[in-house]
Amino acid sequence: MTSRLLLIDDDQKLARLLTEYLGGQGFEVTHASDGRRGLTLAEGPLGFDAILLDLMLPGLDGLSVCRKLRADGSRVPVIMLTARGEETDRVVGLELGADDYLPKPFSPRELLARLRALMRRSQPSQEPGEPVRRGELVLDPRTREVTLRGEPVRVTTYEFELLRLLMLEAGRVMSRDRILDRLKGAEFESFDRSIDVHVSRLRQKLERDPKEPRLIKTVRGVGYLLAAEGG
């Protein structure tokens, strides 16, 4: 089945290359060369399976586009593409709701691998399993919804899978390396703070006091642990 992909990037040469390459890999690519047009398409009726979003865009920058999408409740997976490879830029993108980050220049094959991995996580499996409950926190793999004390919690694709992993391993310490391996696969390189940023976003959404977390705890020098009793 063809997957619909929105590419928002003002680099026309790169856009042509990716449209041709990804088109040959089963993707139907729609291209927008500025942020405002990209946002209009993303929020329109076409229904995209994933978005590739450049950081530096005319009209409206990629960070603003991502912020608006998440504020409006969009759960479409987003991979940010940018020539700015500093860690601070990566962190900002993730904090605004991007699921993954790929600095330019990159290999189209690596992009394809990341896209496929991200989309596998975003699609319910044939046998998704029963809802996972930890206290007042409930995660339902069938509907891909999270509720806390009966109220819905908006999470991105990556946040959903990270929370699911932590809930399934509740009461056990998960190292950053183990989390990365379980969520992305050992073939992917990442930077350590990516997990920290996603955990921070989950705390903002789930904890009564994110500065004093009682649900997702940090085990200093090791990783993270979700309290067995949940929320």
Order of alpha helices (4+ residues) and beta strands (2+ residues): beta-alpha-beta-alpha-beta-alpha-beta-alpha-beta-alpha-beta-beta-beta-beta-alpha-beta-alpha-alpha-beta-beta
